[in-house]
């Protein structure tokens, strides 16, 4: 429980199960990361029994970072940062391909229970259209979402439906247009931040009702 695992290389391909309950799995590459058909990255929390007492642990974190190249996953690959019970928190996911793209064929497992808290995602990619493509499969992260595009304009449509306690969009160049909803969950007021050279925010909700 709480183990930390690191896989590092020029190009890293994983096609097996990697489990670190409530721990940290890091993959670092120079020229791309590939998750195969049998890949399972699992840092989900656990429910354990110690001397008759039930103990629940929060989920851990997964970080996939490549300097060049893409991050790609097979449709059967599993990324699991879920909480094991409503009393535990979901984990975090970092996807960084600053000079490439992130292609997720299956959505990560974040919330096994509707009442689970937590869940943070950070995305850093080369092109803005990649951000827009990743919004639906990564919509389950409700604690915080951070999106960075190195190039291009980001447009949030009616189908984007971004919802988290904290939402951040940034780009090295480009603009932000919000035609859909950026909503905040939880009991406290949320936070939205955009860092653009030419920001254009048409509409967003500062708090979810």
N, C-alpha and C positions, 0 to 999 in steps of 0.2 A: 504494500500500500504506500503510495507516494513516491514511487520510483521515478528516476529521470533517465531517459534513453535518448541518445544522440546518434543519428546516421548522417554521415558527411562524405561527400565525394564530388567528382567532376559532374557526373550525371547519376542520379539515384533512382533506381527502380525497386519498388516494394510490391511483392505479390504474395505476402504471407500475413499471418496475424501478429500484430504488435500490441500488447496489452500492458498498460501501466495504470492500474486502478487509482484514481484520484491523483495521478502523477503528471509527468510532463514528457511528451514525445516531440523531439525536434528533428527536422530533416533539413539539412543545408546542402545546397548544390551550386555549382558554377554554371552548369548548362542544362538545367531542366530536372524536373521531378515527375515520375510516373507512378501512379497507383494502379496495379493490375486487377484482374478479375477476382483474385482471392485475397486482396489486400483488406485488412481490418486494422484501423488505428483506433484503439479503444482506451480512453482515459475516464470513462464514466465512473460515477461514485458507486459505493457499495453499501449494502445493509448487512451488518455483522452482529453476531451474538457473542458477548463477552460476559461470562459468568452469569448468564440469565438476563443480562441487560442488552437491549437492542441499540446499536450504535450506527449512525448514518454518516457517511462521508460525502463531501461535495465532490463534484467532478473536477478534473484537472484541466490541462491545456495541451493543445496541439499547434505546432508551428511549422509551416512549410515555407521555406525561403530559398529562392534561386536568383542568383545575380543576373544571369542571362537565360534565355530559353523560357519554356512554359511549365506550368503545373497542370497535369492532366490526370483524370481519374476515369477508370472503367465504370460502366453503369452499375456493376455489382460490387464495387468497392464500398467499404463502410467507414465513415468517420463519425465516431461516437463521443460526444462530450456531454452526455445527458446526466441528469440527476436521478438517483435511484428511488427517490420518494419526495413527497411534497415539502418535507422539512429540509431538504438539501438544495444546493444551488447548482445550476448547470455551469459548464466550464467555458473555456475560451478557445477561439480558433484564429490563427494568423495565417493569411495567404499572401505571400509577397513574390510577385514576378514583375519587378519594376521595368524590365526591358522585354517583357513578353506578355503572355495571357494566362488566365486561369480558366480551365475548362472542367467544370464539375458535372458529371453525368448523373449523379445522384445527390440528393439533398442530405446534408449532415443530420445526424440524430441529435437533437438539442433538448427538446422537452417531451419526456415520456408522460408527464403529468401536466395538466392545464394550469395547476396552481404553482408549479415550480418557478423559482426565482433565478436570477442570474442569466448568463449566456451573453458572451461578448465576442464580437467578430471584428477583425481588422483586415482590410483588403488594400493592396497597393499594386496597381497594374499599369501597363503602358497606355492603354487606350480607354477613352470614356465609354465607348459602346460595350466594352467588357464589363464595366461596372453595372450598367443597366441590365445586362444579361444575367448577372449574378444576384441581383436583388431578390428575385422570387425564391431561388433555392436556399438563400441565406436569411430568409425573413423570420426564422424562428428565434433569432438572437434578440432578446428583449431588454437586456441590461444596457448594452451599448453597441453602436455600430459606427465604424470609422471607415470611410471610403476615400481612396486617393487615386486619381487618374493623372498620369504624367502628361497626357496630350488629349485635346478634344473637349467638347462641351457635354455636360450631363443634363439630361432632361428626365424629370420624374413624371411619368404619365399616371393616368387614373388607375392603372394596373400595378403600379409600383408598390403602393401600400407599405411604406417604411414605418415601422413602429418599434420604439425603444425608449428607455429613459434618457439616453444621450445619443444624439445623432450628429455626425460630422461628415461633411463632404469637402474635399479639397482637390485642387488641380494645379499643376505647374503652369498651365495656360488654359484658357477657355472660360466657360460661363456655366452657371447653374440656373435652370428653369424648372420651377415646381408647378406642374399642372395637376398633379395628383395630391395625395395626402402624405404628410410626414407627421406621424402622431406619436404622442408620448404616453407610455403606460405607467402604471403605478400610482401611488397616492400623492407623490410630490411633483411640483412643476418640473417639466423636462428642460432639455437644453439642445438647441440646434445651432450649428456653427458652419459657416461656409467660408472658404478662403479661396477666392478667385480674383483674377485680374480684372474681370468684367462681370461682377455678380448681377444676376437678374432673378430675383425670387418673386414669383407671381403670387404664391399663396402657400402658407403652411399653418398648421394648428400648433399652438404652443403647448397645448395640454389636451390629453384625451379625456373626453367627458364620459 
